[in-house]
Amino acid sequence: MLGHLRRWRERQFSARHPFPEKAWAEARARLPLLAAAPAEEADRLGNRAWQFLHAKRLSLHPELAENTPFDLPAQLGLAAQACLLTLGWSDEEHIEAFANVHEVLILPDAFRRQVEEMDEFGVMHEYEDERAGETSHQGPVVVAFPDLMESGDFTGFNVLIHEFAHKLDLGNSLDVDGFPPLPREIDPREWHQVFMGAWEDLQAHLERGEETPIDDYAATHPGECFAVCCEAFFTAPDLLDGAYPALFELLVRYFRQNPLTRLPGLSAERSASAHPDRH
């Protein structure tokens, strides 16, 4: 009965909102991350992105709305990068995973927040933090336009995947902790053990003054570790697999997809340095 109702709703949606084939083709042509998807995956991803645009609010800061063209291919490209995370999941799982996403807000540039953090000795520190993106349990996904324009390739950086990974993480808590809702086939103890192994290795590299195998922003907080690993999983899968193969395999099972199959060979260049304004 539920399956019949879902198919009826899909037919109704398609009748009211015919899929924009040309705009989707242009979106894929602009973004290597989307162009690399094989035909069957691309079809499913495009349709999810199209439905995402109708289900969520996409808002541009007034300064961007006046001066920056953000056409339908650009909007589809944004939505598709978010939906890439749930591409291996059923429609019901996809909808449930992003039930806490209501709006994507694009700002003209990186933005600053006053932050208060308590250290291990109980001392409160206040500082101003520059961010490329942020989100909260039921709040909007906020991204900076320049960082959005840098996303969509295989360099290991993607502000959309990073922030939407936080939304997955927030599916069972009010704050990011690196422990999203897990499918029944993944034991929470295994998740903890594998991520803790990567976390400890990152900390060890920093203590020795060595460059970390993945972006060292992953070492700042367990929630950021999960988000950075998701970025690497989709946009630099060979890098993550080479550094932490057990973690990569765990994410293959979690996302039910293997981005290595979409990686365009060894020609993709990697960012040489960590991005300075993540969050």
Backbone hydrogen bonds in HBPLUS format (Angstrom, degrees):
<---DONOR---> <-ACCEPTOR-->    atom                        ^
c    i                          cat <-CA-CA->   ^        H-A-AA   ^      H-
h    n   atom  resd res      DA  || num        DHA   H-A  angle D-A-AA Bond
n    s   type  num  typ     dist DA aas  dist angle  dist       angle   num
A0005-LEU N   A0001-MET O   2.97 MM   4  6.25 157.0  2.03 148.4 154.5     1
A0006-ARG N   A0002-LEU O   2.90 MM   4  6.15 157.5  1.95 149.4 155.6     2
A0007-ARG N   A0003-GLY O   3.02 MM   4  6.24 162.3  2.05 148.1 152.3     3
A0008-TRP N   A0004-HIS O   2.99 MM   4  6.21 152.3  2.06 144.9 152.9     4
A0009-ARG N   A0005-LEU O   2.95 MM   4  6.22 158.4  2.00 150.2 155.7     5
A0010-GLU N   A0006-ARG O   2.91 MM   4  6.19 153.4  1.98 149.2 157.0     6
A0011-ARG N   A0007-ARG O   2.97 MM   4  6.23 155.0  2.04 146.0 152.0     7
A0012-GLN N   A0008-TRP O   2.95 MM   4  6.22 154.2  2.02 147.2 154.7     8
A0013-PHE N   A0009-ARG O   2.85 MM   4  6.07 157.9  1.90 149.3 155.4     9
A0014-SER N   A0010-GLU O   2.92 MM   4  6.11 163.7  1.95 149.5 153.7    10
A0015-ALA N   A0011-ARG O   2.97 MM   4  6.12 149.1  2.07 142.2 150.5    11
A0016-ARG N   A0012-GLN O   3.06 MM   4  6.30 153.0  2.13 145.9 152.5    12
A0017-HIS N   A0013-PHE O   2.72 MM   4  5.78 152.0  1.80 153.2 162.3    13
A0021-GLU N   A0019-PHE O   3.07 MM   2  5.88 121.5  2.43 111.8  96.0    14
A0024-TRP N   A0020-PRO O   2.99 MM   4  6.20 158.2  2.03 158.3 165.0    15
A0025-ALA N   A0021-GLU O   2.93 MM   4  6.17 157.5  1.98 151.0 157.2    16
A0026-GLU N   A0022-LYS O   2.99 MM   4  6.23 153.0  2.06 145.8 153.0    17
A0027-ALA N   A0023-ALA O   2.89 MM   4  6.15 152.0  1.97 143.8 151.9    18
A0028-ARG N   A0024-TRP O   2.99 MM   4  6.24 160.3  2.03 151.6 155.7    19
A0029-ALA N   A0025-ALA O   3.00 MM   4  6.19 149.1  2.10 139.9 148.9    20
A0030-ARG N   A0026-GLU O   3.05 MM   4  6.27 140.0  2.22 144.6 154.1    21
A0031-LEU N   A0027-ALA O   3.27 MM   4  6.45 141.3  2.42 143.8 153.0    22
A0034-LEU N   A0031-LEU O   2.98 MM   3  5.52 136.9  2.17 115.4 125.9    23
A0035-ALA N   A0031-LEU O   2.96 MM   4  6.20 161.3  2.00 154.3 160.4    24
A0036-ALA N   A0032-PRO O   3.05 MM   4  6.01 142.8  2.20 145.4 151.0    25
A0033-LEU N   A0152-GLY O   2.89 MM 119  5.27 165.1  1.91 147.9 143.1    26
A0037-ALA N   A0034-LEU O   3.17 MM   3  5.60 158.5  2.22 111.0 117.3    27
A0042-ALA N   A0038-PRO O   2.80 MM   4  5.92 162.6  1.83 161.4 167.1    28
A0043-ASP N   A0039-ALA O   2.91 MM   4  6.12 155.0  1.97 154.2 159.6    29
A0044-ARG N   A0040-GLU O   3.23 MM   4  6.49 165.1  2.25 147.3 150.6    30
A0045-LEU N   A0041-GLU O   2.81 MM   4  5.97 161.2  1.85 154.5 160.6    31
A0046-GLY N   A0042-ALA O   2.83 MM   4  5.88 160.7  1.87 147.0 152.3    32
A0047-ASN N   A0043-ASP O   3.11 MM   4  6.29 162.9  2.14 147.9 151.8    33
A0048-ARG N   A0044-ARG O   3.05 MM   4  6.25 153.9  2.12 144.1 151.5    34
A0049-ALA N   A0045-LEU O   2.88 MM   4  6.07 157.4  1.93 150.3 156.9    35
A0050-TRP N   A0046-GLY O   2.97 MM   4  6.16 154.4  2.03 146.6 153.3    36
A0051-GLN N   A0047-ASN O   3.07 MM   4  6.28 159.9  2.11 144.7 149.5    37
A0052-PHE N   A0048-ARG O   2.80 MM   4  5.95 150.6  1.88 146.1 155.5    38
A0053-LEU N   A0049-ALA O   3.01 MM   4  6.28 153.1  2.09 147.4 152.7    39
A0054-HIS N   A0051-GLN O   3.12 MM   3  5.18 129.9  2.38  96.1 109.4    40
A0055-ALA N   A0051-GLN O   2.97 MM   4  6.18 130.3  2.22 142.4 156.6    41
A0055-ALA N   A0052-PHE O   3.10 MM   3  5.03 133.0  2.33  95.2 108.4    42
A0056-LYS N   A0052-PHE O   2.92 MM   4  5.91 146.3  2.04 157.6 162.8    43
A0057-ARG N   A0102-HIS O   3.01 MM  45  6.18 168.7  2.03 137.4 141.1    44
A0104-VAL N   A0057-ARG O   2.77 MM  47  6.24 154.3  1.83 164.2 173.3    45
A0059-SER N   A0104-VAL O   2.83 MM  45  6.11 170.0  1.84 162.8 166.3    46
A0106-ILE N   A0059-SER O   2.89 MM  47  6.27 160.3  1.93 159.8 165.9    47
A0061-HIS N   A0106-ILE O   2.98 MM  45  6.08 150.7  2.07 172.0 170.7    48
A0064-LEU N   A0061-HIS O   2.80 MM   3  5.29 124.5  2.11 115.3 129.9    49
A0065-ALA N   A0061-HIS O   2.89 MM   4  6.15 160.8  1.93 155.5 161.9    50
A0066-GLU N   A0062-PRO O   3.09 MM   4  6.19 144.6  2.22 144.5 151.2    51
A0067-ASN N   A0063-GLU O   3.28 MM   4  6.32 150.6  2.37 135.8 143.3    52
A0068-THR N   A0064-LEU O   2.78 MM   4  5.02 155.5  1.84 149.7 149.1    53
A0074-ALA N   A0071-ASP O   3.08 MM   3  5.32 117.4  2.49 102.4 117.3    54
A0075-GLN N   A0071-ASP O   2.99 MM   4  6.34 154.5  2.06 152.0 160.0    55
A0076-LEU N   A0072-LEU O   2.84 MM   4  6.05 163.2  1.87 158.3 162.5    56
A0077-GLY N   A0073-PRO O   2.86 MM   4  6.00 151.4  1.94 142.9 151.3    57
A0078-LEU N   A0074-ALA O   3.01 MM   4  6.26 152.7  2.08 144.9 151.4    58
A0079-ALA N   A0075-GLN O   3.00 MM   4  6.29 172.5  2.01 154.1 155.4    59
A0080-ALA N   A0076-LEU O   2.82 MM   4  5.91 157.1  1.87 149.1 155.9    60
A0081-GLN N   A0077-GLY O   3.16 MM   4  6.28 151.4  2.25 141.9 147.8    61
A0082-ALA N   A0078-LEU O   3.31 MM   4  6.68 153.6  2.39 148.6 155.3    62
A0083-CYS N   A0079-ALA O   2.90 MM   4  6.17 162.1  1.93 151.0 156.6    63
A0084-LEU N   A0080-ALA O   2.85 MM   4  5.90 121.2  2.20 138.3 152.2    64
A0085-LEU N   A0082-ALA O   3.30 MM   3  6.11 153.4  2.37 117.0 121.3    65
A0086-THR N   A0083-CYS O   3.13 MM   3  5.45 131.1  2.38 104.4 115.7    66
A0087-LEU N   A0084-LEU O   3.34 MM   3  5.02 168.8  2.36 101.5 103.9    67
A0089-TRP N   A0086-THR O   2.98 MM   3  5.26 161.7  2.01 114.3 120.2    68
A0094-HIS N   A0090-SER O   2.86 MM   4  6.09 159.0  1.90 154.3 160.6    69
A0095-ILE N   A0091-ASP O   2.95 MM   4  6.18 162.9  1.98 151.4 155.1    70
A0096-GLU N   A0092-GLU O   3.00 MM   4  6.16 162.5  2.03 147.9 153.0    71
A0097-ALA N   A0093-GLU O   2.85 MM   4  5.93 156.6  1.90 147.9 154.6    72
A0098-PHE N   A0094-HIS O   3.27 MM   4  6.47 149.3  2.37 145.8 151.9    73
A0099-ALA N   A0096-GLU O   3.23 MM   3  5.04 165.4  2.26 106.8 106.1    74
A0101-VAL N   A0098-PHE O   3.05 MM   3  5.19 160.1  2.09 110.8 112.7    75
A0141-VAL N   A0103-GLU O   2.90 MM  38  6.28 164.2  1.92 158.8 158.7    76
A0105-LEU N   A0141-VAL O   2.80 MM  36  6.07 157.3  1.85 149.1 156.9    77
A0143-VAL N   A0105-LEU O   2.97 MM  38  6.42 158.6  2.01 163.6 170.0    78
A0107-LEU N   A0143-VAL O   2.90 MM  36  6.21 163.9  1.93 156.8 162.2    79
A0145-PHE N   A0107-LEU O   2.75 MM  38  5.75 158.4  1.79 163.4 167.2    80
A0111-PHE N   A0131-ARG O   3.10 MM  20  5.42 151.7  2.19 147.5 151.1    81
A0131-ARG N   A0111-PHE O   2.74 MM  20  5.42 163.7  1.76 162.4 168.2    82
A0113-ARG N   A0129-ASP O   2.86 MM  16  5.24 150.8  1.94 144.4 154.1    83
A0129-ASP N   A0113-ARG O   2.80 MM  16  5.24 172.8  1.81 157.2 158.6    84
A0115-VAL N   A0127-TYR O   2.79 MM  12  5.42 177.9  1.79 170.7 171.1    85
A0127-TYR N   A0115-VAL O   2.99 MM  12  5.42 153.5  2.06 147.8 155.9    86
A0117-GLU N   A0125-HIS O   2.83 MM   8  5.22 160.8  1.87 151.3 157.8    87
A0125-HIS N   A0117-GLU O   2.64 MM   8  5.22 164.2  1.66 152.5 158.0    88
A0119-ASP N   A0123-VAL O   2.88 MM   4  5.46 162.3  1.91 148.5 149.8    89
A0122-GLY N   A0119-ASP O   2.99 MM   3  5.44 163.9  2.02 120.1 122.0    90
A0132-ALA N   A0277-ASP O   2.57 MM 145  5.38 111.1  2.03 157.7 168.5    91
A0144-ALA N   A0132-ALA O   2.84 MM  12  5.24 145.6  1.95 160.2 154.3    92
A0134-GLU N   A0142-VAL O   2.92 MM   8  5.28 145.0  2.04 140.9 147.9    93
A0142-VAL N   A0134-GLU O   2.89 MM   8  5.28 174.7  1.89 172.2 170.6    94
A0148-LEU N   A0144-ALA O   2.92 MM   4  6.18 147.2  2.03 152.0 162.6    95
A0149-MET N   A0145-PHE O   2.96 MM   4  6.22 152.0  2.04 153.2 160.0    96
A0150-GLU N   A0146-PRO O   3.16 MM   4  6.45 126.8  2.46 132.0 145.5    97
A0151-SER N   A0148-LEU O   3.15 MM   3  5.20 153.0  2.23 100.8 109.1    98
A0162-HIS N   A0158-ASN O   3.01 MM   4  6.18 159.5  2.06 151.6 158.1    99
A0163-GLU N   A0159-VAL O   3.01 MM   4  6.16 167.1  2.03 145.1 147.9   100
A0164-PHE N   A0160-LEU O   2.85 MM   4  5.99 162.9  1.88 156.5 161.9   101
A0165-ALA N   A0161-ILE O   2.85 MM   4  5.85 137.5  2.03 139.1 149.8   102
A0166-HIS N   A0162-HIS O   3.20 MM   4  6.59 145.2  2.33 139.4 148.2   103
A0167-LYS N   A0163-GLU O   3.15 MM   4  6.57 144.1  2.28 136.7 146.3   104
A0168-LEU N   A0164-PHE O   3.06 MM   4  6.40 149.7  2.15 141.4 148.3   105
A0169-ASP N   A0165-ALA O   2.93 MM   4  6.22 159.1  1.98 148.4 154.5   106
A0170-LEU N   A0166-HIS O   2.84 MM   4  6.10 142.1  1.98 146.7 157.4   107
A0171-GLY N   A0168-LEU O   3.05 MM   3  5.28 160.2  2.09 111.1 115.1   108
A0186-ILE N   A0183-PRO O   3.09 MM   3  5.75 168.0  2.10 120.8 124.6   109
A0190-GLU N   A0187-ASP O   2.91 MM   3  5.27 125.1  2.22 108.4 122.3   110
A0191-TRP N   A0187-ASP O   3.10 MM   4  6.51 159.6  2.15 154.9 161.0   111
A0192-HIS N   A0188-PRO O   2.97 MM   4  6.17 165.8  1.99 149.2 152.3   112
A0193-GLN N   A0189-ARG O   2.97 MM   4  6.10 162.1  2.01 144.0 149.3   113
A0194-VAL N   A0190-GLU O   2.91 MM   4  6.07 169.8  1.92 159.3 161.0   114
A0195-PHE N   A0191-TRP O   3.04 MM   4  6.13 171.8  2.05 154.6 157.3   115
A0196-MET N   A0192-HIS O   2.83 MM   4  5.77 152.0  1.91 145.2 154.1   116
A0197-GLY N   A0193-GLN O   3.01 MM   4  6.15 144.8  2.13 139.2 148.0   117
A0198-ALA N   A0194-VAL O   3.24 MM   4  6.62 154.3  2.31 146.0 151.6   118
A0199-TRP N   A0195-PHE O   2.85 MM   4  6.06 163.5  1.88 151.6 156.9   119
A0200-GLU N   A0196-MET O   2.88 MM   4  5.99 166.5  1.90 150.0 153.0   120
A0201-ASP N   A0197-GLY O   3.11 MM   4  6.22 150.0  2.20 138.0 146.3   121
A0202-LEU N   A0198-ALA O   2.92 MM   4  6.19 155.6  1.98 152.7 159.1   122
A0203-GLN N   A0199-TRP O   2.99 MM   4  6.29 162.9  2.02 152.5 157.0   123
A0204-ALA N   A0200-GLU O   2.93 MM   4  6.09 152.9  2.01 142.6 150.2   124
A0205-HIS N   A0201-ASP O   2.99 MM   4  6.26 155.8  2.05 148.0 153.7   125
A0206-LEU N   A0202-LEU O   3.10 MM   4  6.41 161.0  2.14 151.5 156.0   126
A0207-GLU N   A0203-GLN O   2.92 MM   4  6.15 158.2  1.97 151.1 157.3   127
A0208-ARG N   A0204-ALA O   3.07 MM   4  6.27 143.6  2.21 143.6 152.5   128
A0210-GLU N   A0205-HIS O   2.83 MM   5  5.01 161.9  1.87 158.2 152.6   129
A0209-GLY N   A0206-LEU O   2.99 MM   3  4.91 154.1  2.06 100.7 108.8   130
A0218-ALA N   A0215-ASP O   3.06 MM   3  6.06 169.4  2.07 127.9 130.6   131
A0219-ALA N   A0216-ASP O   2.98 MM   3  5.42 159.3  2.02 111.1 117.6   132
A0220-THR N   A0217-TYR O   3.18 MM   3  5.54 169.2  2.19 115.0 117.0   133
A0224-GLU N   A0221-HIS O   2.98 MM   3  5.14 119.3  2.36 102.3 117.7   134
A0225-CYS N   A0221-HIS O   2.85 MM   4  6.15 144.6  1.98 152.6 164.3   135
A0226-PHE N   A0222-PRO O   3.09 MM   4  6.42 157.0  2.15 148.6 152.2   136
A0227-ALA N   A0223-GLY O   3.16 MM   4  6.41 163.4  2.18 143.1 147.4   137
A0228-VAL N   A0224-GLU O   2.85 MM   4  5.91 166.8  1.87 150.4 154.0   138
A0229-CYS N   A0225-CYS O   2.95 MM   4  6.02 157.1  2.01 145.0 151.9   139
A0230-CYS N   A0226-PHE O   2.94 MM   4  6.18 145.4  2.06 144.4 154.1   140
A0231-GLU N   A0227-ALA O   3.00 MM   4  6.33 154.6  2.07 145.9 152.5   141
A0232-ALA N   A0228-VAL O   2.95 MM   4  6.27 164.7  1.97 152.4 155.8   142
A0233-PHE N   A0229-CYS O   2.77 MM   4  5.88 153.3  1.84 143.4 151.7   143
A0234-PHE N   A0230-CYS O   3.16 MM   4  6.36 157.7  2.21 151.4 154.0   144
A0235-THR N   A0231-GLU O   2.86 MM   4  5.88 156.3  1.92 153.5 161.4   145
A0236-ALA N   A0232-ALA O   2.78 MM   4  4.61 147.4  1.88 129.8 132.0   146
A0239-LEU N   A0236-ALA O   3.00 MM   3  5.39 125.6  2.31 108.7 122.4   147
A0240-LEU N   A0236-ALA O   3.20 MM   4  6.59 159.3  2.24 156.2 161.8   148
A0241-ASP N   A0237-PRO O   2.88 MM   4  5.95 162.4  1.91 148.4 154.1   149
A0242-GLY N   A0238-ASP O   2.93 MM   4  5.92 149.7  2.02 137.1 145.2   150
A0243-ALA N   A0239-LEU O   3.00 MM   4  6.18 148.1  2.11 143.2 151.7   151
A0244-TYR N   A0240-LEU O   2.77 MM   4  5.71 170.6  1.78 156.4 159.5   152
A0248-PHE N   A0244-TYR O   2.94 MM   4  6.22 158.8  1.98 156.0 163.0   153
A0249-GLU N   A0245-PRO O   2.92 MM   4  6.10 162.2  1.96 148.5 152.7   154
A0250-LEU N   A0246-ALA O   3.01 MM   4  6.18 147.8  2.12 138.5 147.4   155
A0251-LEU N   A0247-LEU O   2.97 MM   4  6.26 154.0  2.04 149.9 156.0   156
A0252-VAL N   A0248-PHE O   2.92 MM   4  6.25 144.8  2.05 146.6 157.2   157
A0253-ARG N   A0249-GLU O   3.17 MM   4  6.46 153.3  2.25 142.8 148.4   158
A0254-TYR N   A0250-LEU O   2.91 MM   4  6.18 148.8  2.00 141.7 151.6   159
A0255-PHE N   A0251-LEU O   2.81 MM   4  5.82 176.1  1.81 152.4 153.7   160
A0256-ARG N   A0252-VAL O   2.79 MM   4  5.37 122.3  2.13 129.4 144.0   161
A0261-THR N   A0258-ASN O   3.08 MM   3  6.05 160.5  2.12 128.4 131.5   162
A0262-ARG N   A0259-PRO O   2.89 MM   3  5.20 153.0  1.96 108.7 117.6   163
A0263-LEU N   A0260-LEU O   3.30 MM   3  5.13 150.9  2.39  95.4 103.7   164
A0265-GLY N   A0263-LEU O   2.80 MM   2  5.74 134.8  2.00 111.1  96.7   165
